[in-house]
Amino acid sequence: MRAVLRDAYGGPEVLRVGKVPTPRPGPGEVLVRVRASSLNTADLDHLQGLPRIARIEGLRRPRTPHVGVDVAGDVEEVGPGVRELTPGDRVWADVFAHGHAALADYVCVPAGALARIPDGVSFADAATIPHSGLLALQGLRAAAPLRAGTRVLINGAGGCVGPLAIQLAKVRGAHVTGVDTGDKADIMRAAGADAVIDYVAEDITRSGKRYDVVLDIADSRGMLAMRRCLERGGRYSLIARRLGSFARYVLLGPLVGRLTGTRMGTILWKPNDRAHLDELGALLAAGEMRPLVDSTWALDDAVAAFEHLASGRARGKVVIVP
């Protein structure tokens, strides 16, 4: 079978599409025929071995040559002991914790990691959701329940996670402001943002505007600066991309929150949470959430698709269809 492979840390230039043996499912495993996958910022970080602590099992070179976390497909074969799934079932998952091997013709996944794709949801649409959607949902949940009229600021709203976070906040009746570069204003508005801010033109931390909830996906500003965006009693939730940021918010966030009358913290991300994936699937099936797709690529063109995502030109999710 074909698979996207790498032998070293780096950018898209370390990738290639090669031939590898088709895996066979062992006990408790399922062989999935991949119908669609999508790319995430996390895939770019994985290529580079970021954060550095992620290299603990492969300091000089990657432990595994495989890449890709979002998978949507159908069950091809089940291993011994698997009874909840049968060949032909339509399934999806984030395989971040299961080998990063979604960019291939087939992938072996523990049966417990797979959820059924809701009826009426296409493979391509399903593939855009698992990793980014779970980050968006858990990031907003960490900030506390949203209510009608809650003023939400999403920093880094034009990337992979942001448009989904905008939609999730709007479903709950929030008033959403998206922050990113000016050339991503269209994707933020398409996702439903009530207002958009170009961070190049306006410093949100010194604008004087205050919000009930701040979801920070960009992880680009300091704690004290972001605190200025919050109303008293407001909640800040960070999706940390750097180990240093995560540590600072775990250690200092509660203290800064108490001193300023706010709540500041970072999410403890739970990859591939089945209940959360089912919740996202229900929203997709009901039409309350819709994928915003930038472009669709063949598996043989996956390296070019990675280059496109890394360039910053993507406006929405980049989908790979074997």
N, C-alpha and C positions, 0 to 999 in steps of 0.2 A: 504494500500500500504506500501511498504518498504521505509525507509528513513534513512539516516545517521544523527545521533542526538548527542547532547552533552548537559550537564546540568551545566557545570562548565568551567572555563578557564583552559587551560593547553595544553599539547601536544597531540599526537594521543591517549594516554592512556585514555583520557576523552570521546572518541568516542564510539559509539555502533551503530549497525544496528537494528532498531526497526520497529514496525508497528504503523502507524498513519492513521487517516481517509483520504481518497482521497479528496483533496480540490475541491470545485465547483467554477467555475468562476463567479464573480460578474459583475456588469456593467463595460464595457470597458476592461474586462479581458479575457484571453485565458487560457484554460487548455492544457498544452503540455505534451505529452507522451515522456519522456526522452529516447532517443536512445543512447546518449553518452554524457559524460562530461569529463573534465580533471582537474587535480590538478595544483595549482599555489602556489608560495611562499606566495602570499596574503592569501591563505587559511590557511597556517600555522600561519601567523600573526593573522588572524581572530580567530583562535582557542585560541590563547594566549591573545587576547584582546589588540593587539598592532596596532598602537601606543596607549598609555594610554588614549588619548583623545577619542578614539573610544569607550571607556566604559561609555561615558557620559549618555547613556540610560540604562546601566546595570553595575553599579559599582562593585557589588559583584558577580553577576552571569550573564550570557548572557541574553539579552532581548529575543532572539529567540533561540530555540534549533537547528535550521536547519543550514546546511553548504553547500558550493559549489556555484561557481559563473558561470562557463562555462556550457552552455546547448545547445545541438543540438537535435532536435526531430521533431515530427509532431503534428499538431494541432489535439487534441482529441475533444474539445468542445469549443464553443465561448459563451461569456456572452452577455447580452443585450447591444445593441448599437454597437457591433463590426461588421463592414462590409468589412473591408479590408482583413480579413483572413477568411478561411473556413476550416472545418475539412479535414485533409489529407495534408494540406500545410506543406512543410518542412521549418522549421524555426530555427534560432539560436540567441543567445544573451549572454551578460554578465549581470547576475542578481545581481551584487554587490550592486546596489542601490535599489534592489527589494526583499530583504529578504534572500539572501544567501541560497537558498533551492534547488539547482540544483542536488544534490546527492540524488536522489529519483526516484521512478518509474514515478511520475507525479509532475509537478510544475505549479502553477498558476502565470501568468505574465501579466502585462498590455500590451495590444495589441500594443501600441506605442513603446514598448521596443524591439519588435521582428522584425527581418529582414528575408527575404527569403534566404534560402541557394541556391547558384547558382547551376544550372543543372550540373551534372557530379562530384560534390563534395560530398563525402561520409559523413555520420553523424560523424564517428570517426575523420575524418580529420577536419571537421568543428568545432568539440568540442575543438580542441587544440588551436584555434585562438582567440576567442573574448577578453578575459582579457589581456593576454600577448601580443597579436598582437596589440591591441589598445595602450598599454603602449609603445611598441616599435615604432609604427608609430608616436604617439604624441611626444615621446622623441626626435626623429630625426627631426620632423617638428619644434620643439621649437628651435633647433640649427640653423635653416635656411635651405633653399633648398639645396640639394646635387647636385653636377654636376660631370660629368666624370672626374676622376682623383682626386677628393677631398679625402684627407687623413683623414680617420676616425678611431678613437680609441674607442673601446667599452670595458669598464671596468666592469667585471662581465658577460662576454659573453657566459658562459657555462651553465647558468641556464635555467629558463623558458622563460624569455623575450629575452635574448641575441641571441640565434640562429635565432629568427625571425627578430631581429634588423639587424643582419649581412645580412640576405637575402634581407631585404628592402633597405639597403645601396648599396648592390651589384646590385640590379635592376636599381638603379640610376647611376651606373657606378663608384662608389667610390672604392678606395683602402682601404680595411678594415683590421685592426689589432685587434684581440680579446685577452682579458686578463682574465685569470682565473687560477685555479690550473692546473698543468701539466697533471693530469689524465682526464681533460676535453678537451684536445687538439683535440681529434678525433671528438667530436661533433662540435667544432668550425670550424674545417676544412670541415666537412661534410656540414655545413651551407654555406660554401663558403669563409671563412676568407682567406685572402692572406697571413697573418702572424699570429702567435699565440705567446703569452708570458705567461710563468709561473710566476705569481707574487711572488711565494716563492723564485724562483731563481733570479729574476730580479726586482728591484724597478723601476717601470715605471716613477716615478716622478723624478728620478735622473739618468736616462739613457742618457739624452741629446737628445732624440728623440722628435720631435715636430710634432703636428698634426693640421689640419685645424678645425676638429670637434672632441670633446670628448663627448661621451654619457656615463654617469656614472650610471650604474645600481646597482653596489655593495654598493655605499654610505659608503665606508670604510676609506677614506682618507680626510684630511682637505682641505679647500679651497685653501690655499696658495700652498700646495703641488701639487694639481691637476692643478693649474694655470701653473706650470712649464712644463706641457705636451703640452701647446698650442703655436702655432706660433703667432706672433703679428697679430692681426686681427682675431684670431681664436675664436671659439664659444664652450662653455661648457654648457652641458645640464644635469641636475641631475634628476633622478627619485628617489625622497626622500623616504626612508623607516622610517625615524625618524623625529619627529616633530621639534627637535632642528636643524637638518640639513635644513629642509624646511625653518624655520625662518631665519637662518643665510644667506641662499642664497637670500631670498627675501629682507632682510634688507641690507646685506653687499655686495652681488654679484655685483650689479651695480657699487658700489664704487670701489671695487677691479678691476673690468673690466676697468673702466675709467683710473685708475692709471697705469694699465699694458698694455693698448692697446688691450684688449681682451673683450669678452662678456661672462659673467658668470651668470647663472641663473638656476632655477628649473622649472619643468613643472607644469602647472595648469591642472591636469588630468581631462578630461571629460569622465566619464565612459559611455560605451555603445553608443558612438557617431555613429548614423546610417550611415552618409556619409562615415565615416572612415571604418565602418564594410563592407559597400558595396565595398569600394576600396580594402580591403583585400580579399574579396570574389572574385573579378574580377581577382586578381593576382593568387589566388588558382586555379580558373577555367582555367586560361590560362597556368598553369604549371610554372609560374614565381616565385612561392613560394610554398614550400612543407613542410608539418609538419614533424618534426623529433620526432618519437615516441620511448620512452624508453621501455614501457611495457603496456599491457592492462590487466585490472582486472575486475572481476565481482563485482556487487554492494555489494554482501554479503562479499566480501574480501576488502572492501574499507578501513577498519582500517589498514590492512596490507599494502595497497597501500600508505596511509599517512605515515606509519612508514618508508617505502622505500624512499619516497620523503624527509622526515625529516633527514634520515641518510646521505644524500648527495651523495648517490650512483647513483641516476637517471641520465641518459645521454639522455636528451630529455624529452618530455612531458609524463606524467603518465596519461593514459586514463582509465576511468571507463565506462563500458558498462553494463547497467542493463539487 
